[in-house]
Amino acid sequence: MKKTKIAPKLKDKPCRQCRKIFSPKVPLQVVCGLECAVSLAKEKQKEKEEREWRKRKREGLEKLKTITVYEQDARKVFQMWVRLRDKSLPCISCDVETSPQFDGGHYFKAEIYSGLIFHEDNCWKQCCRCNRDLHGNESNYRIGLVKRIGEDRVKWLEENKDRLRTVKYSKEELIEIKKKYLQKIKELKVKN
């Protein structure tokens, strides 16, 4: 004679919908009955529709962005990277080590020299006093820049500034710049 195995009685558990304790008939049963199953299915469908709507909204907002907005996004990430890269360095212009806030200050102003906005030799950590109140504190910036990167690289910037004065970035270039510096930020955070 064959022995038939009797399935062990499943433990009681709370219904995922109404939270009442019930005895499941099958192991993967999560609701107590048909009414709760329908209600749970409707909630899941509503959540799925909301996720899809948020995705469509994000895509729509992305299409409305202008080149200026893409440039601002890329600049924010680039300057964040500059502040992280120079975290242990003082202000390039005045050597102050503590300040309420540091900026990513450009030797050749980003508003005038668009081709040098994302040039790593042209942007360094600078205290707000020098960058904003003293309009870049340019004479001291150059002295600090020579100390950090050397006379040859500073001269290269000075000789090529006019050639790189007006550069128009495409949407794709700005997206790539942002991705590049987001990756560099991750790498710096891993090192620190």
C-alpha positions, 0 to 999 in steps of 0.5 A: 500500500502506498502512503499518501503524504498529508500536506502540512497545515499552513500558518495563519498570516495577515491578509495583505489588503485588509490585515485580518488573520486568515488561513491560506489554502495554498503557500503563496496566497497573500489575501484572505478572499476574492474581495481583497484580491480584486482590491489589491489588483486594482491598487497595483494597477493604479501604482503601475499607471502612476509610475508610467505617468511619472516616467512620461512626465520626466520624459516630457520635461526633458524634451522642454529643456533648453541648451542653457538648462543643460549647460547649467546642469553640467556646470553644477556637476563640474563645479561640484567635482572641482570642490571635491577634487580640491577639498584639501586645498585652500582658496586658490586666490587667498589661501584661506582654508575655512570659508562658509562656502567655496565656489568653483572659480574660473581664471577666465570667466565662464560667462565670457570664455565658454570654451574654457567653462569645463577646462580643468586647469581653468577652474579651481576651488575659490572662497566666496569672498574672492570669487564673488566679492572681489570678482575673482581676485584675478591677480592673486588667482594667477599667482595661485594657479602658477603654483598649482599647475606651473607657468607653462600650463597657465601660459597655454590658457592665456594664449588659447583663451581667445580661440576658445572664447565662444564655443557652442555646446550641443545638447549631447555634448553637455549630457556627456560632460555631465555624465563624465563628471558624475563618474569622476565624482563617484571615483573621488568619493570612493578614494576618500 
